[in-house]
Amino acid sequence: MPLTMSQPAPRRKKKQPGQPNSAKNRSKNQAQRVVKIIYLSILLPIGIVIILFSSGILTIGGIPASIAIDVWQDKTARSAYLKGDGKKLHDRLDEMGIEERIKAFYRPRISDETKLDQHIHQILYDRVGYVGEAYQVNSEGVLILKESQKLDNGF
């Protein structure tokens, strides 16, 4: 039947509140949720690492991340590390003041200077096998002060 001026055009039904979404809308909403989950699963860990890094909490192999980055950026230290030359690495770290920076990081947790020094040298030993002159390695792979050093320190 043709429409005349007296007959209004048929109207589309408006969606009533409470009616379920169409399959297309549900699919779109699910896709959006998946995208949000993916973004969060990527951005959240990155954000946590940034917070830990900037607060100085994050360590790499026992070395504060900011210090490890400084060492990695130094050509001599990086080369010594990659070659496993613990003596050269230790000497370079000493020249750069890195050993003191690492000690400053651990000093609030380890107040005894001898234990602090042993801890720092243990980190170096664990990473590159460097044994400081004052230390020897026991059967468990732990650095201990040599007897002569114990006497010098009053032990």
N, C-alpha and C positions, 0 to 999 in steps of 0.2 A: 504494500500500500504506500503510495507516495506521500511525502510529508507536505502538509499545507501550513499556511501561516498560523492557523488556529491550533495546530498540534506541536507541542514542544519536542525538541530532539531528545532521544533517550539519553539518560545520564549514566556515567559509569558509577559503579558502587564505590563509595568511600570505604577505606579500610577502617573497621571498627576497632577500638582499643581492645586488646586481649586476643585478637585474631592472630594465629601463628604466621610467622614470616613465610614468604614463599621459599621454595627450595633454592632459588637463585640468591636471595638475600642471606639465607643461612650459610650457603657455601661461601659467600663473600665475607661474612662475619668470621667464619672459621679460618679462612685464609688470612684475614687481618690478625687474628689471635696467634696464628702460627708465626707470622712475620714478627709480631711483638715479642714472642717467646725467643725467637732466633736472635733478635736485636739484644734482648736482655741477657741471653746466655753468652753473648760476645762482649757487650759493653760492661756488664756488671763485673766480671773478672778483671777486665782491663782497668776499670775504675778502682777496684780494690788494690791492684798492684801499684797503681799510681799513688794512691793514698799511703800504702806501706812504704813505697820508695821515697816519697817526699817527707815522710815522717822519720825516716832513718831506721825503720824496723826491719825492712827486708834485707836479708843477707844472701850472698851467693857463696856457697862453700864456707860459711862462717865469716865471710868478709862483707861488711856493709856494702850494699849495691852501689852507692855513689862512689865509694873508694875503688871497688872492683872496676867500675867504668873508667875511672882515672888511670888505673894501672893498665887496662886494656888499650887506652888511647896513647900510652907511652910506648914508642917503637921498641926501645931497648928492653923494657920490662915484658912486653908482649912476646918478643922474640925469645927471651930467656925462658918464659913460661912454656911456650910451645916446644922448645927444644928440651925441656925438662932440666934446665941448668939452674938448680936450686940455689947454688952459691951466688951466681950472677944475679938472679932474681932478688935474693935477699939483700945483696949489696945495693942494687938499684932501688929497691923499696926503701932502704935506709936513706939513700941520697934524696929521695922524693919526700921523705917525712911520712911515708905511708904507715910504717910500723907504729909510730907515735899516734897517728890518727886512729888506727885499729885499737891500740891500747886505750885511747880516750873513749872509744865506743864501748869497750868491755869494762872499763874501770868502775862504773857504778855497780856492776854485778860481781866483779872480782877485785876486792880491795887489796889483797896481798900482792905486792909488786912481783914477787918471785913466781907465784902461781899465774899471774897475769902474763908474764913473759913466757912461761912454759906453755900457756894456752895458745898464744900467738904463734910460737914456734911449732906447736903441734899442728896448727892449721896449715902452716907452710909445709911441714913434713907430709901431712896427709895429701896435699895437692901435688907437690913436685918432688918429694923425697928428700928435701933439704934437712940436714941435721946440723943445728947450730953448734959452735965450738964447745959450748958449755953443757951440751946434752949428749946422751947416748940413748939408744933405742932398746927397750926391754923385749922379752919374747912375745908380748902381746901387741907390739907395735906402738907402744906409748913412750914418749920422750920423758926421760928422767934426768935430773941434774947429775953430772959426774961427781964422784966423791970429792975431788979437789975443789969443785965449786961449792959443795955443801960446807966444807970447812971455811972457805973464804966468806961465805954468807953467814957463818955463825951457827950452822945446823949441827 
